[in-house]
Amino acid sequence: MTRKQLVMIKGTKSGLVLRLDDQCAYSELMSELEQKVRDEALEGTTEIQLHLGNRYCTDEQVKELINCVQKSPHLRVTKVQSDVIRVEECNRLIKENQSETYVGIVRSGQVVKADGDLVIIGDVNPNGKAIANGNIFVLGRLKGIAHAGAGGNRDSVIAASWLEATHLMIADKVETMTDELTVLSERPEMECAYIHRNGFIAIDRLQELRILRPNLSTFKGGS
C-alpha cells in the first residue's frame, strides 16, 4: 500500500508551494517536512509558501514549521497561508458584515460610527460626520463628512440620495468636494463614491454601483 504524502510540492512562477496535510499528526508532518527540505531537488535559492489548509497551528508551531524549512540555507519562507480563522478574526468579520441604521439628522459636530455598514435615514449636515468600517448609505442629503472603509477596506463605497459632502474618505484616500473628481456628474442626486482603479476617489451614478461593486448584493430571493 502506497504511503500518503503529507507534504505536496507545487512549482509556481514565484517559487514553490508546500501544501501540508491537515489530517495527520503534527509530529508526522514535521518529520516528513524535514525530509522534504533536504531533498536535492530543492537545490538553489527558492522562495517557499506554506499552505496549512484546515490545520490550526499555534504561533509557536508556525515558527517551528518556518524554521524547519529555513534550516536549508537556500530556502526562504515568504508566506504562510491558513484556511482557519481565529475567533477574534471571525468576530471582526461578523461585525464588518453587519449593518447599523441611524434615523435622524446628523447635526454639526455630531459623529455617527458603525463597525460594519452604516445606513443613515436622514441628512448629514455640514460638519456632521459619518464613519464606518464598511459602506455608508445616506437616504438623504450628505452635506458633511463621510469616511467609509475606516478599517482599511478600499472596496467600501459611499452612496447618498444627494451627495454634496465637504470631504469624502474611503480607507486611506481623502477627497474634498472642491477638487475636481475623476468622475463627477452634473447633479449630485443619487450618486456614489468609490476608489477608482487609478487609485483616486471617483463619483458615479448610483445605478452603476451594481457593476462597480457586484459583491454588495446579497439578496437571495426573487425569481
KEMAR-968242 format. One record per atom (N, C-alpha, C): x, y, z; residue in one letter. Coordinates in steps of 0.001 Angstrom, whole numbers, plus 500000, padded with zeros to 6 digits. Last residue first. Example, Ala and Ser with C-alpha at 12.3 -4.5 7.8 and 13.67 -1.06 7.14 Angstrom:
2
512850497750507080S
513670498940507140S
512900500030507870S
513190494310507800A
512300495500507800A
513200496700507800A
END
This chain:
223
462641535998491624S
462569534999490560S
462906535672489232S
463454536295495179G
463021536760493870G
462988535631492846G
466409536084497290G
465049535777496887G
464745536219495472G
468907536913498074K
468777535525497609K
467390535211497058K
471182539601498102F
469783539202498065F
469646537824497424F
473541540845498242T
473477539539498903T
472061538987498879T
475585543048496536S
474258542424496528S
474325541038497153S
478248543649496545L
477406544320497524L
476045543628497628L
479597542548494441N
479529541753495683N
478679542408496765N
479751544482492442P
478715543442492348P
478562542625493624P
480557547405492166R
480731546550493342R
479650545460493343R
480030548346489559L
481278548700490228L
481585547764491388L
477494547379489039I
478598546977488165I
479934547209488862I
475965548517490971R
475841547069490795R
476939546519489882R
476477551242490638L
477052550542491792L
476998549026491619L
475236552676488731E
476445551966488310E
477028551109489425E
473204554064489957Q
472827552894489166Q
474044552064488757Q
474420556300491000L
474133555198491913L
473780553914491154L
477061557619488992R
475638557443489250R
475414556221490133R
480128558434490742D
479359557982489587D
477891557885489978D
483317559634491601I
481872559682491843I
481161559256490565I
486409558455493060A
485601558913491936A
484130558886492335A
489574558676494504I
488129558593494733I
487389559187493540I
492276556867492878F
491659558073493425F
490159557855493635F
493280554645491595G
493735554914492955G
493122556134493603G
492312553802489220N
493501554663489145N
494002555073490527N
489995552487489843R
491182551654489622R
492461552483489462R
488492554467492495H
488642554083491090H
489906553241490932H
486682554045495291I
488068554203494843I
488184553615493442I
483576555922495256Y
484343554684495394Y
485789554965494976Y
480313557213495736A
481751557450495661A
482475556145495951A
477223557790494010C
478071557002494906C
479530557348494675C
473990559455493826E
475354559170493396E
476099558332494433E
471465561040493744M
471594559593493594M
472964559209493045M
472635564189492608E
471488563398493029E
471709561922492721E
474286566332491917P
474712565402492966P
473606564498493483P
474675566784488385R
473837566955489566R
474228565930490623R
476703566091486619E
476311567492486718E
475486567756487966E
479187563789487984S
478027564136487172S
477612565572487449S
482453562912487750L
481536563770488505L
480375564170487599L
485367561193488171V
484067561117487501V
483083561929488334V
487552562365489528T
487755561603488302T
486474561505487497T
486916565766490684L
486972564315490838L
487130563639489484L
488473568638491676E
487866568006490505E
488041566496490639E
487630569781494990D
488561569289493986D
487804568678492817D
485621570210496694T
486022571384495918T
487016570994494832T
485315567939498113M
484387568147497005M
484680569409496213M
488310566199498736T
487414567303499077T
486547567593497866T
489248562979499661E
488914563877498559E
487996564964499073E
491496560443500622V
490695561612501020V
490463562478499795V
492196557067501498K
492074558089500466K
491129559201500924K
492264554918503139D
493274555946503383D
493216557068502349D
488874554335503108A
490142553752503591A
491124554887503856A
487664557236501884I
487493555788501759I
488851555157502055I
486047560270502409M
487198559440502736M
486821557974502578M
485133563487501433L
484866562063501275L
486147561300501580L
483876566559502573H
485019565649502470H
484521564217502336H
481425567738502109T
482617568590502081T
483877567747501934T
478925566283499913A
479769566290501113A
480927567265500974A
476653565871498362E
477335567167498301E
478199567342499552E
474434563835497089L
475838563778497510L
476521565128497288L
471534562530497910W
472047563823497420W
473462563983497968W
471398559922498603S
470327560440497750S
470762561763497126S
474575558213498446A
473636559155499059A
472571559562498059A
477293556121499368A
476177556412498475A
475194557320499192A
480518554968499326I
479644555956499967I
478544556287498962I
482137551764499771V
481568552840498966V
480761553784499857V
485068549636499966S
483887550284500535S
483424551444499652S
487422548641499145D
486272548349498295D
484990548984498816D
489324549100501046R
489315550016499902R
488158549743498939R
489305548952504379N
488662548281503239N
488488549254502073N
490276550161506678G
491218549863505602G
490619549188504386G
488449550983508497G
489398549956508938G
490382549552507862G
486817552654507072A
487737553278508032A
488778552291508554A
485032552465504959G
486240551633504967G
487280552134505935G
484142555980504786A
483826554560504650A
485123553755504622A
483339558895506034H
484552558060505961H
484129556593505967H
482082562081505299A
481819560641505326A
483125559885505158A
480795565159506363I
481985564348506125I
481611562879506229I
477981566764504972G
479103566843505898G
480288565999505458G
475854566295503390K
476500567604503228K
477712567761504142K
473812564248502008L
475117564114502647L
475883565403502389L
470393563968502380R
471478564815501871R
472750564602502690R
469215560583502208G
469010561997502475G
470171562773501876G
470238557992503111L
468940558236502472L
468528559659502826L
473406556933502701V
472645558047503284V
471372558250502469V
475572554444503523F
474432554746502668F
473591555818503363F
478812553241503538I
477923554252504104I
476832554561503083I
480468550092504310N
479913551095503398N
479046552098504156N
482626549612507070G
482086549120505807G
481633550260504920G
483358551106509164N
484381550197508637N
483938549603507307N
482345554539509101A
482002553117509098A
483185552302508600A
481084557675510054I
482266556813509947I
481828555362510010I
480026560916509437A
479611559510509429A
480850558659509179A
479540564108510876K
480476563102510382K
479896561700510510K
478877567580510253G
478477566295510810G
479344565220510177G
479709569675508701N
480489569407509922N
479949568220510722N
476435569919507343P
477832570348507300P
478482570221508675P
474399566942508136N
474621568376507964N
476103568717507850N
472964564412506652V
474209564653507388V
474582566105507119V
469479563460506919D
470570564260506368D
471806564218507268D
468152560080506843G
468128561491507225G
469321562197506610G
469177557279507728I
467913557732507141I
467690559159507634I
472097555680507099I
471552556874507747I
470286557288507003I
473817552810507685V
472682553346506924V
472113554517507714V
476929551374507500L
476142552389508198L
475069552924507259L
478525548190507976D
477892549191507119D
477069550148507967D
480316547935510968G
480135547407509624G
479620548486508700G
480565549613513137D
481621548626512912D
481535548026511516D
479910553133512920A
479432551756512819A
480602550827512550A
479049556416514216K
480005555382513824K
479332554015513734K
478608559855513956V
477896558570513992V
478834557511513443V
479083562885515548V
479757561789514852V
478943560516515048V
478378566396515345Q
477981565053515769Q
478707564009514925Q
479002568831514203G
479774568409515365G
479452567013515857G
475731569259513011S
477099569784513028S
477811569393514321S
473810566142513073R
473992567595513142R
475464567990513171R
472118563987511327V
473451564051511935V
473843565528511915V
468728563328511882I
469707564238511296I
471019564134512057I
467497559909511665G
467527561276512177G
468593562098511468G
468485556737512389V
467355557502511863V
467364558890512497V
470865554431511470Y
470654555636512279Y
469529556424511622Y
471671551031511540T
470821552086510982T
470658553225511975T
474276548856510570E
473600549587511638E
472852550762511013E
475061545578509422S
474751546983509147S
474010547576510335S
477819543267509254Q
476539543714509778Q
476308545171509390Q
480345542736508490N
479291542373507552N
477889542727508047N
481874543445510650E
482037544217509422E
480933543926508415E
481125541484512523K
480803542892512762K
480842543699511476K
482216539223511281I
480777539295511539I
480347540742511731I
484936539857511324L
484256539725510040L
482742539817510196L
485388539804514093R
485613541044513344R
484867541003512013R
484885537141514694N
484024538178515273N
484160539495514526N
487031535983513271C
485646535648512928C
484685536714513443C
489207537014514666E
489038537373513263E
487606537103512806E
488772535782517139E
488830537242517054E
488584537717515623E
488929533075516476V
487673533610516986V
487640535132516837V
490761532652513366R
490615532642514816R
489299533298515226R
490394530507510566I
490397531850511131I
490156531753512633I
492093528440508295V
491483528536509619V
491527529987510078V
493571528208506100D
492130528342505875D
491368528469507185D
496681529936505758S
495826529009506503S
494367529271506173S
499992530425504633Q
498560530586504378Q
497777529521505120Q
502831532238504803V
502164531104505438V
500665531339505312V
505585533237502784K
504160533347503124K
503691532074503800K
508260532839502449T
507754534195502186T
506298534376502613T
511016531138503559V
509545531166503617V
509066532607503463V
513693530024501682R
513176531145502471R
511652531157502404R
516606528067501189L
515149528147501203L
514693529272502125L
519288527708501430H
518823528294500171H
517303528391500090H
519844526479503893P
520284527866503666P
519746528514502398P
517498524823505766S
518203524739504496S
518562526161504065S
516073525873507744K
517335525227508115K
518185525012506874K
513671526708506784Q
514801527624506615Q
516099527098507214Q
511921524668507535V
512213524896506117V
513503525688505959V
511981524982510321C
512294523689509723C
512685523859508259C
511046527570510662N
512444527267510993N
512895525950510380N
508362527164509934I
509209528080509162I
510681527766509398I
507546525403511961L
507462524998510557L
508375525853509685L
507937527051514205E
508678525795514094E
508680525299512645E
506098529081513752K
507535529408513788K
508382528155513592K
503792527538514021V
504075528196512745V
505559528553512665V
504014526841516716Q
504091525791515694Q
504383526384514322Q
503695529343517925E
504950528611518111E
505111527523517054E
501088529973517249D
502175530818516751D
503511530101516848D
499431526855516430T
499744527963517323T
500853528794516701T
497315525886513802C
498663525903514368C
498804527096515305C
494879523875512440Y
495121525005513336Y
496508524864513944Y
494401522976509102R
495117522671510345R
495280523944511172R
493327523268506621N
492437523428507773N
493097523058509097N
496220524568505073G
494879524011504917G
494025524288506135G
498745525646505050L
498391524792506181L
497032524133506037L
501241526205502851H
499785526181502918H
499371525170503976H
504013528226502508L
503466527103503251L
501952527221503308L
506190529031499918Q
504919529354500557Q
504410528092501246Q
509564529967499378I
508616528930499751I
507355529535500357I
512032530624496985E
511050531177497902E
509946530142498121E
515352529394496727T
513940529276496379T
513059529895497441T
518477528792495430T
517709529703496275T
516257529729495821T
519213525298495096G
519086526635494534G
518223527502495425G
517399522201495429E
518635522981495427E
518425524313494705E
515391520380495631L
515098521752496053L
516347522617496099L
516356517905495061A
515542518554494022A
515223520000494362A
517462516929497344E
518367517599496402E
517603518325495295E
515748517443500381D
515751516818499055D
516628517623498103D
515335518599502726R
516703518124502489R
516863517503501103R
512690519062502802V
513541520241502603V
515008519849502416V
511690516451503283K
511446517127502009K
512422518275501765K
512387515893505947Q
512942515092504853Q
512833515831503517Q
510879517778507307E
512334517779507454E
513006516997506337E
508321516889506610L
508779518200506143L
510303518290506223L
508123514486507998E
508191514462506539E
508688515789505981E
508139515493510656S
509126514506510231S
509265514477508717S
505892517136510715M
507224517713510906M
508310516767510397M
503881515186510406L
504061516253509413L
505458516849509504L
504129513729512734E
504360513065511448E
504634514096510360E
503431515707514594S
504778515123514649S
505127514422513337S
500737516154513990Y
501712517227513769Y
503133516673513736Y
498998513602512213A
499550514129513459A
500636515160513147A
496883514595509392C
497833513740510102C
498276514381511415C
495347516546508173Q
494664515490508909Q
495614514641509761Q
496526518339506484D
495912518902507695D
495170517855508527D
499608518406504780D
498427517635505130D
497846518148506447D
500702521307503138L
500878520405504269L
499565519714504606L
502190522229500254R
500863522003500832R
500989520925501904R
504403524544499345L
504361523283500078L
502998523164500742L
505293526049496397V
504230525968497397V
504305524584498027V
508097527942495208L
507444526672495484L
506356526823496547L
508079530735492974G
508780529816493863G
508015528519494031G
506631532257491226S
507317532975492304S
508064532049493264S
505460530462489495K
506389531451488938K
507221532122490022K
505577527261491228T
504883528439490694T
505931529401490133T
505262523778491982G
506049524905491491G
505183526025490956G
504472522030494894K
503982522549493617K
504807523761493219K
504477519218496940I
505257520342496421I
504722520738495048I
503013518048499913M
502946518102498450M
503649519363497969M
503395516061502561V
503863517360502063V
503892517298500543V
502494513529502930L
501991514549503845L
502407515954503437L
501432510932500890Q
502384512028501062Q
501756513116501927Q
500658507691502001K
500170509014501623K
501247510065501871K
502176504804500712R
502022505710501849R
501621507100501350R
500605502145499073T
501402503366498954T
501107504309500116T
500849498791500000M
500000500000500000M
500875501246500000M
END
